[in-house]
Amino acid sequence: MKIAIIGTAGVPASYGGFETLVENLVDDDSVEFYVYCSSKHYPNKIKTYKGATLIYIPIKANGVSSILYDIASLIHAIYSGHKNFLVLGISGAIFFPLMKLFASLRIITNVDGIEWKREKWQGLAKIFLRFSEYLAVNYSDVVISDNESITRYISERYKVSCETIAYGGDHALNPKLTMKKPDEDHEKINKVYALSICRIEPENNIEVILDAFNNSKVPIVFIGNWHSSNYGKNLFDKFKNSINIKLILPIYCLNTLHYYRSSCSIYIHGHSAGGTNPSLVEMMHFSKPIIAYDCSFNRATMENKGNYFDDAEALLKLIENIDTLADAKYLSEIASRRYTWNTVRKQYLQLFKN
């Protein structure tokens, strides 16, 4: 079987959740994978990775250009003779009706979160994403969501069946990893500290988290792309001198991330949109107490275990009473049962085999 994977920046993974998904899907050598990558993201263009063939498209994979990137990738894959498509995201869905003119093509689409509801999209962008969602759901042979809440939304809104497949997180706790102490001066952080890792976006409640820790005795290490937007830059400037807050630029080295995840006392997850978030399921494997933003996505991911906040005051009360937080052993049990790459890989490949 040959499968063309469309919609990510590419592999090796160095951007987000979809890239990590692909990184772990291609570990199966029973399938020939062809992964479309953005040449803008990879200065060194290797031809193969973990047995997968890499094809480079000279367009940025993110932002508005992701529409052209996905369409160009789909066209190239069709002319290359591919029949099976795994499309991650809805950016290129405007091209799906044309693809369905070819009866032999099979499109399996992971719609990601409910993109048009994200705060960062306004006006025409929001309208386009809503239309893209409609096209993706109605012109795909199989629709995938990563969270039960999104599956219910798809089923109720479009009257279309939707498969729920989450993400694996066990790669973050791989026994082959060694804890690499970061280059930054870590001595300033107490033995008891909180950790948060995410993209710096408004819907991730970054300012709410930082406001709470700015008034707390518990310090936080916050890892994210602080310099990628004006929103991030403004928050970085506002809180960079706080004695309780350590702001760190993105880290992709799993060994260094393993150090932070293993040594932290609690984890803070501020996502309020999207679905099952990879950074959350990764952290669930570490048996650490997690305080998450109170929304249906996070409750579904953690099966209503964990601890929840909806504003800075509620978060401050939780972090000031660490000893009373919900037992983390339930989260690691859920992670072992639902969020391993072996399980996720089998679920994806079974859809194509069906």
Helices and strands as residue ranges (DSSP letters): E 2-6, H 17-25, E 32-38, E 48-49, E 52-57, G 63-65, H 66-79, E 84-88, G 93-95, H 96-99, E 106-110, G 115-117, H 123-139, E 142-145, H 148-158, E 163-164, G 170-173, E 194-197, G 202-204, H 206-214, E 220-223, H 230-239, E 245-248, H 254-263, E 266-269, H 278-284, E 290-293, H 296-301, E 307-309, H 312-319, G 322-324, H 329-338, H 341-353
